[in-house]
Amino acid sequence: MSRLLITGANGHLGTRLIREAARQHELVAIVRSGRAREQLVAATNGLPVDIRVVDYTDEASLVGAATGCRTAIHLVGIIKRPRGTAYADAHENPCRALANAAASAGVSSIVYLSLIGSDRSSSNECFSSRGRAEDILRAGTVPATIIRVPMVLGAGDYAAWSLSRKARSAIVLAFRAASLEQPIAAGDVVTAILHAMAGREHRIVELAGPESLSRRELIARAGHVYGRSPWVISLPIGLALFMAGMLERLLANPPVTRDMLGILDHDDNLDSEAGARLLDVELTSLDDMLRSALPGDQLSRSNPDLPG
């Protein structure tokens, strides 16, 4: 039974990964606060996981956690930067510490979950920071597989909750409703991560769901799950950027920022089969993804295409 290190383990994807990986691997899960540790203990419900509170930039502590581990799976990252902080603190600096720690601890591979659109030359500060973080891992001596993903949909996560709320509404105001989405099932991402551990060279894999469709169409498909037909009104993205800029100036921790909008507005239209083949993932269909991820308390029972 091999041993794995998972950083940023307390998120929805981290807990899903732990539940799946605990069947065949010993796990060391890293979180950065006592509160996060308590949440993860509750979420993993007694699974045999060594949960440690470690600063993601504390290289010495990371070496101790990574010693004996075959692979380090890095799930740390943000899309919103609170005022007074830097993206580097969430992306570049943790990746630098992990790359060094993995090399010192004898780790065989690193898997890093990134975002489609990440590029150090991007005008979006979050995308450019993610791109620099990717470059740091690729410059290290431990082979790193970087998996870039778009919107990830899984039961209980924020993306699924937000889409569900829109799907059940009569009228939805959406910024640039023609923006292309290509959501992927959370379970498929977990499978990809576990398969990527075998990587023995630096590589970037872009992995997305089987359908690229407009935001308007995605909301309509989600509405179909509930037997509803929301009316989507498209608003200009420029208006959203103006409003976000005002919020950034007025609030220390605004609910939305211009960088966040840039990420959400990114057009995702990839060859889904290429990444799936590389990581041996059988992609979940969009309709199955929606049925599984969206909260089920109001699922349509009159729609013949839906189970039950």
Residue, then its C-alpha position, 0 to 999 in steps of 0.5 A: m500500500s503506497r503512501l500519498l500526501i494531499t495538500g489543501a485536503n479540506g476542500h470538496l475535491g480533497t475530501r472526495l479524493i480522500r474517500e476514494a484513495a483511502r481504499q488503496h493508499e495510506l494518506v497524509a492530509i495537509v491543512r493550514s488551520g485547526r478549524a480546517r482539521e476539525q472539518l476534515v475529520a468530520a468529513t472523512n468520518g473515521l477514515p484512517v487519514d493522518i491529518r496535519v496542520v502545516d503552513y503550505t510554505d513551511e518547507a521543513s514541515l512539508v519534508g516531514a509530512a512527505t517522507g515515505c510518500r510516493t506522490a504529492i497531490h497539490l490542491v491549494g489555490i484560490i480564485k479570489r484574492p482578499r485585499g492586502t494579500a498576494y496570489a503568490d502566497a496561495h500559488e507560487n510560494p506553496c509550489r516552490a516549497l512543495a517542489n523542494a520538499a518533495a525532492s528532499a523527501g524522495v517523492s516520485s511524482i507531483v500532481y497539481l490541480s490548476l485552471i484552464g487558462s493559466d498562463r504566466s503571460s495572462s493579463n488576469e492576475c490569478f491566471s498569471s500567478r497559476g501559470r508561474a506556479e506551474d512553471i515552478l513545479r516544471a522546473g523542479t526535479v520531481p516529475a509534475t503532472i499539471i491537470r488544468v480543469p474548468m468548472v468542476l461539478g460535484a454534489g455539495d460544492y459551491a458550483a453545483w449549488s450556484l447552478s441549482r439556484k439559477a436552474r430553479s429560478a424563473i428569471v436569471l441575470a447572467f453576465r455574457a450568457a454566450s460565454l462557453e462552459q465545459p464542466i467536468a464531474a468531480g468524480d472524473v477529476v478524482t480519477a484523473i488525479l489518481h491515474a496521473m500519479a504514475g507520471r514520470e515526466h513533466r506534463i500539462v494535461e487539459l481535462a474538461g467535460p464532454e460538452s462545451l456549451s454557452r452559459r445560457e444553454l447550461i442553465a437551461r440544461a440544469g433547469h431541465v433536471y428540475g422540470r423548469s425553463p428559466w429565462v436567461i437575460s444576458l448582461p454585458i461583462g463590462l458592467a460586471l467588471f465595473m461593479a466588481g471594481m467598485l466593490e474592490r475599492l469599498l470592501a476588504n473582502p468583496p464577494v466578487t472581484r475582476d479576476m474572478l469574473g475573468i476566470l468565470d468568463h473564460d471560454d472553455n472549448l477543448d478536445s475533451e477526449a484528448g485529456a481523457r485518453l492521456l489520463d485514462v478517464e471515462l468522462t461522465s455525460l453532462d446530463d448524468m453529471l447534472r443529475s448527480a451534482l445538483p441538489g435533489d430535493q426538487l428534481s422533476r418526477s414528470n420528466p421521462d428522461l430522469p430516473g425514478 
